[in-house]
Amino acid sequence: MTDQAHDDARREKEYVFFVDANRFTTESMSLTAAQIKAQAGVTPNYQLFLEEEGDRPDKPMSDGERVEMKEGEKTRHFYAVPPATFGTQ
């Protein structure tokens, strides 16, 4: 194996994900919701949702929950929602 091929093999993949339609990258194969929010500059008390395919409901993510990053057409898409303010006037 050449030095260049060896360096390429050691180099980690770069995964792309989106939060509120903004593109981000990571070399990690998985991230917690808190890590995703931090990288995207999302306010920590906002709720992060993972967009699901088709008719499946989007998945709310707890801060400690991990999600595996995917590539290509399976790129992960998230959106953040501010905390609910039920009953305020």
MOBEL-V134284 format. One record per helix or strand. SS is the DSSP state (helix for helix, strand for strand). FROM is the first residue (numbers start at 0). TO is the last residue. If there is no record, write none. Layout:
ss:SS from:FROM to:TO
ss:SS from:FROM to:TO
This chain:
ss:helix from:2 to:9
ss:strand from:14 to:18
ss:strand from:21 to:25
ss:strand from:29 to:31
ss:helix from:32 to:39
ss:strand from:46 to:49
ss:strand from:58 to:60
ss:strand from:65 to:67
ss:helix from:71 to:73
ss:strand from:75 to:80
